[in-house]
Structures are given as structure tokens and as C-alpha cells.
Amino acid sequence: MHSTGSYGTADVARILGITPAAVRKLVQRGQLTRRGGTPRYPRYDRRQVGALLANRHGRPAA
């Protein structure tokens, strides 16, 4: 993790159990928002990733 409070694409993919391409699809669909980084190496907010993970497992986000 490079920045406090954010994950890179590979981190998000590992956490959600999906591929990096699927992470990009989440961004395209508006389900995940980039929060900094660079165009080539975007960063994503930990809370938003946690909410997506909770939704995938049918739990309310903390």
C-alpha cells in the first residue's frame, strides 16, 4: 500500500477476488471511484472497497 487510506488496482482485485480488468469495469460502471494516484496507477479509497466487499458478502458496510 503506497498511500494511507487507499489501495492500488492489484490490491483491490485481490481483496474482492476479481481480476484487475474487473476492477476497471467497476470504475467504468461507476461502482468504484478513483481517489488519486496517476492515470496509469490509480488509487481507490479503502472505505469504498470495504463497502463493495461487504455488499458482495451480503453484509452492511461498517
Residue pairs with C-beta under 8 A, 6 or more apart in sequence:
1 7
1 8
1 11
2 8
2 43
3 36
3 37
3 43
5 45
5 46
5 47
6 35
6 36
6 37
6 43
6 44
6 45
6 46
7 15
7 43
7 44
7 46
7 49
8 37
8 41
8 42
8 43
8 44
9 20
9 23
9 24
9 41
9 42
9 44
10 20
12 23
12 32
12 44
12 49
13 19
13 20
13 22
13 23
15 49
15 53
16 22
16 23
16 49
16 52
16 53
16 56
23 32
23 44
26 32
26 52
27 33
27 34
27 42
31 52
32 44
32 48
32 49
32 52
33 44
33 45
33 48
34 42
34 43
34 44
35 42
35 43
35 44
35 45
35 48
36 42
36 43
37 43
47 61
50 61
50 62
51 61
54 60
54 61
54 62
55 61
